[in-house]
Amino acid sequence: MIQTSTGPAYRRYCKTLSLKDDPQLIHDYKKVHEAAHIWPEIPAGMKQVGILRMEIYLLGTRLFMIMDTVPDFDHDIAMATLATLPRQQEWEAYVSRFQQTSAEATADEKWQLMEQIFQVELSE
């Protein structure tokens, strides 16, 4: 759990996923994640299960996600609930064409939780 100086605590999860090694598919994957192209049901569902903020970064074919959630977030329950929300399964099938995964995989099956191996608190 992370306590901020400007607000309440939150939980952070970091995940990873690999894209297919195809420059056009990677370009297209980035395009479908632009604000104008994200289906509105997707962020609405994330908010509903307690996700406060999500960022995705790309290096080559490797994606890295930072997901900040409410303090009492239960990852397994939230991901199972998210998979049942409107258009979520359709979105997962849609983006699977870019990913090294199957069209039937849920977001939780695709995105693998990463282990934190280092943290340092630096104060001014």
Buried (B, 14 or more C-beta within 10 A) or exposed (E): EEEEEEEEEBBBBBBBBBBBEEEEBBEBBBEBBEEEEEBEBBEEBBEBBBBBEBEBEEEEBEBBBBBBBBEEBBBEEBBEBBBEBBBBBEBBEEBBEBBEBEEEBBBBEBBEBEEEEEEEEEEE
